[in-house]
Amino acid sequence: MLFDAQNSIEKKKMTPLSEIIFGTSANREAKRLRRLLRAGKARKIAPRLYTTNLSDSPSKVVQDNLYEILRGLFPKATLSHRTALEGKPTAKWEVFLTTSYSRTVRLPGLTVRFLKGPPAGTSDKPFMGALFIASQPRAFLENIQRTRSGMAASKTIPRKELEERLERLLRLRGEKALNALRDDARRAAKELGVLTEFKALDHCIPNVLADSSSALQKDALYCAVR
């Protein structure tokens, strides 16, 4: 028993410190964090956010640990809009989360834009344990929304890029996959209350199919002429 206890102590000593530590009101964890700060083994880089990385800039620490930080600071939020569709922050390091409120939080090297909207639906997936990520149908519905001109950052990708993504889906997986996306989007729209967005997507998909058919006909004509 004594050997086992000693072995457990040694393992704890060898356990590396996490690079990211979140501020907490839990007494034991709060005391541990204070000890690390006093010993110069951790530093604060934002409200409720600390790191044991003492060499890299706060911006690099945040960007390198993006999703761990999001799940620790903003649990139950849904990665949505262009963040869900692109699967990454924007070029300016902005991410979009849907929650029950609208606000903007700025961390070193990162801007988090919260959009007020419906919580995660049945088709949205758990992500990193505490977050959710919008399903592909929901992400398409969110990205076809109209945005106000003059916004600091666009929560949606450009319409041309959205159509290109639909065309890519058609090209790689066929018309059946595109129609399946439309059916799934119809169900998601009813659940999330975004029927206007579904009408826009429903109008867009036939255009993509028609453009693809026209392109195939032109290719066939070109080959016949040759």
C-alpha positions as CSV (number, residue, x, y, z in Angstrom):
1,M,0.0,0.0,0.0
2,L,2.8,2.4,0.9
3,F,4.6,1.6,-2.3
4,D,1.4,2.2,-4.3
5,A,0.9,5.6,-2.5
6,Q,4.5,6.6,-3.2
7,N,4.2,5.5,-6.8
8,S,1.1,7.7,-7.1
9,I,2.9,10.7,-5.7
10,E,5.8,10.2,-8.1
11,K,3.3,10.0,-11.1
12,K,1.7,13.3,-10.0
13,K,5.1,14.9,-9.8
14,M,5.9,13.7,-13.3
15,T,2.5,14.8,-14.8
16,P,3.2,17.8,-17.1
17,L,1.3,21.0,-16.4
18,S,-1.4,21.9,-18.9
19,E,-0.5,24.8,-21.2
20,I,-4.0,26.3,-20.6
21,I,-5.5,26.9,-17.2
22,F,-8.9,28.5,-16.6
23,G,-9.7,30.6,-13.6
24,T,-12.1,28.9,-11.3
25,S,-13.9,29.4,-8.0
26,A,-13.2,25.8,-6.9
27,N,-11.1,26.2,-3.8
28,R,-8.5,23.5,-4.6
29,E,-7.9,24.5,-8.2
30,A,-7.8,28.2,-7.3
31,K,-5.1,27.6,-4.7
32,R,-3.1,25.5,-7.2
33,L,-3.3,28.4,-9.7
34,R,-2.2,30.9,-7.1
35,R,0.9,28.7,-6.3
36,L,1.8,28.5,-9.9
37,L,1.5,32.3,-10.4
38,R,3.6,33.0,-7.2
39,A,6.3,30.6,-8.4
40,G,6.4,32.2,-11.8
41,K,5.2,29.0,-13.5
42,A,2.1,30.5,-15.0
43,R,0.8,33.9,-16.2
44,K,-2.5,35.5,-16.9
45,I,-3.2,36.3,-20.6
46,A,-6.9,37.2,-20.5
47,P,-9.8,37.3,-18.0
48,R,-10.2,33.8,-16.5
49,L,-7.4,32.6,-18.8
50,Y,-3.9,31.6,-17.8
51,T,-1.0,29.7,-19.4
52,T,2.1,27.9,-18.3
53,N,3.7,28.8,-21.6
54,L,6.1,31.6,-20.6
55,S,7.9,32.0,-23.9
56,D,5.4,32.4,-26.7
57,S,3.3,35.6,-27.1
58,P,-0.2,35.5,-25.7
59,S,-1.6,35.7,-29.3
60,K,0.3,32.5,-30.3
61,V,-0.8,30.7,-27.1
62,V,-4.4,31.5,-27.8
63,Q,-4.2,30.6,-31.5
64,D,-2.4,27.3,-30.8
65,N,-5.0,26.3,-28.2
66,L,-8.1,27.8,-30.0
67,Y,-10.7,25.1,-29.4
68,E,-9.5,24.1,-25.9
69,I,-10.0,27.8,-25.0
70,L,-13.4,28.1,-26.6
71,R,-14.7,25.0,-24.8
72,G,-13.3,26.1,-21.5
73,L,-14.6,29.7,-21.6
74,F,-17.8,29.2,-23.6
75,P,-19.2,25.8,-23.0
76,K,-22.5,24.7,-24.8
77,A,-22.0,27.3,-27.5
78,T,-22.3,26.2,-31.1
79,L,-19.6,26.8,-33.7
80,S,-21.7,28.2,-36.5
81,H,-22.0,30.2,-39.7
82,R,-18.7,30.5,-41.6
83,T,-16.7,29.0,-38.8
84,A,-18.7,25.7,-39.1
85,L,-18.7,25.7,-42.9
86,E,-15.0,26.5,-43.3
87,G,-13.8,24.6,-40.3
88,K,-11.4,27.3,-39.2
89,P,-11.1,30.9,-38.1
90,T,-11.2,33.7,-40.7
91,A,-8.0,35.2,-42.0
92,K,-8.3,37.8,-39.3
93,W,-8.7,35.2,-36.6
94,E,-12.4,35.6,-36.0
95,V,-14.7,32.8,-35.0
96,F,-18.5,32.8,-34.8
97,L,-20.5,31.1,-32.1
98,T,-24.3,30.9,-31.7
99,T,-25.5,31.3,-28.2
100,S,-28.5,32.9,-26.4
101,Y,-27.0,36.4,-26.7
102,S,-25.0,38.6,-29.0
103,R,-21.7,40.1,-28.0
104,T,-18.0,40.3,-29.0
105,V,-15.2,39.0,-26.9
106,R,-11.6,39.9,-27.8
107,L,-8.7,37.7,-26.6
108,P,-5.1,38.1,-27.6
109,G,-4.9,37.1,-31.3
110,L,-8.6,36.2,-31.5
111,T,-12.0,37.8,-31.8
112,V,-15.0,35.7,-30.7
113,R,-18.3,36.9,-32.2
114,F,-21.4,35.6,-30.5
115,L,-24.6,35.5,-32.5
116,K,-28.0,35.2,-30.8
117,G,-29.8,32.2,-32.2
118,P,-31.2,28.7,-31.6
119,P,-29.3,26.2,-29.5
120,A,-27.8,23.0,-31.0
121,G,-30.3,21.0,-32.8
122,T,-30.7,17.2,-33.2
123,S,-28.4,17.1,-36.2
124,D,-25.6,19.3,-34.7
125,K,-22.6,17.4,-33.4
126,P,-20.9,17.6,-30.0
127,F,-17.4,19.0,-30.4
128,M,-14.4,19.0,-28.0
129,G,-16.6,17.7,-25.2
130,A,-18.3,21.0,-24.2
131,L,-19.0,22.7,-27.6
132,F,-21.3,21.9,-30.5
133,I,-20.7,22.4,-34.2
134,A,-23.4,23.1,-36.7
135,S,-24.3,20.3,-39.1
136,Q,-23.6,20.8,-42.8
137,P,-27.3,21.6,-43.6
138,R,-27.5,24.1,-40.8
139,A,-24.2,25.7,-41.8
140,F,-25.4,26.2,-45.4
141,L,-28.7,27.7,-44.1
142,E,-26.7,30.1,-41.8
143,N,-24.3,31.1,-44.6
144,I,-27.1,32.0,-47.0
145,Q,-28.4,34.5,-44.6
146,R,-28.3,38.1,-45.6
147,T,-25.8,40.3,-43.6
148,R,-26.0,44.0,-42.9
149,S,-23.6,46.1,-44.9
150,G,-21.0,47.8,-42.8
151,M,-20.7,45.0,-40.3
152,A,-17.2,44.7,-38.7
153,A,-17.0,41.1,-39.9
154,S,-19.1,39.0,-42.1
155,K,-20.6,35.9,-40.4
156,T,-21.2,34.3,-43.8
157,I,-19.0,33.3,-46.7
158,P,-19.7,35.1,-50.1
159,R,-22.6,33.8,-52.1
160,K,-20.3,32.8,-55.0
161,E,-18.2,30.7,-52.6
162,L,-21.3,29.1,-51.2
163,E,-22.5,28.1,-54.7
164,E,-19.0,26.8,-55.4
165,R,-19.2,24.5,-52.4
166,L,-22.6,23.2,-53.6
167,E,-21.1,22.6,-57.0
168,R,-18.2,20.7,-55.4
169,L,-20.6,18.5,-53.5
170,L,-22.4,17.8,-56.8
171,R,-19.2,17.1,-58.6
172,L,-17.8,14.8,-55.9
173,R,-20.9,13.0,-54.7
174,G,-23.5,13.5,-57.4
175,E,-27.1,14.9,-57.6
176,K,-28.4,12.5,-55.0
177,A,-26.1,14.0,-52.3
178,L,-27.2,17.5,-53.2
179,N,-30.9,16.6,-53.0
180,A,-30.2,14.8,-49.7
181,L,-28.6,18.1,-48.4
182,R,-31.7,20.0,-49.4
183,D,-34.0,17.4,-47.6
184,D,-31.8,17.6,-44.4
185,A,-31.8,21.4,-44.7
186,R,-35.6,21.5,-44.9
187,R,-35.8,19.5,-41.6
188,A,-33.2,21.6,-39.9
189,A,-35.0,24.8,-41.0
190,K,-38.2,23.7,-39.4
191,E,-36.5,22.8,-36.2
192,L,-34.4,26.0,-36.0
193,G,-37.1,28.4,-37.3
194,V,-35.1,29.6,-40.4
195,L,-37.6,28.9,-43.2
196,T,-36.6,32.1,-45.1
197,E,-33.1,30.8,-45.3
198,F,-34.3,27.4,-46.6
199,K,-36.3,29.1,-49.3
200,A,-33.1,30.9,-50.5
201,L,-31.1,27.6,-50.4
202,D,-34.0,25.8,-52.1
203,H,-33.8,28.4,-54.9
204,C,-30.0,28.1,-55.2
205,I,-29.7,24.4,-55.5
206,P,-31.7,24.1,-58.8
207,N,-29.5,26.8,-60.3
208,V,-26.4,24.8,-59.4
209,L,-27.9,21.7,-61.0
210,A,-28.8,23.7,-64.1
211,D,-25.4,25.3,-64.4
212,S,-23.8,21.9,-64.0
213,S,-26.0,20.3,-66.7
214,S,-25.3,23.2,-69.0
215,A,-21.5,22.8,-68.5
216,L,-21.8,19.0,-69.3
217,Q,-23.7,19.7,-72.5
218,K,-21.0,22.2,-73.6
219,D,-18.3,19.7,-72.8
220,A,-20.1,17.0,-74.8
221,L,-20.6,19.4,-77.8
222,Y,-16.9,20.4,-77.7
223,C,-15.9,16.7,-77.7
224,A,-18.2,16.0,-80.6
225,V,-16.9,18.9,-82.6
226,R,-13.3,17.7,-82.1
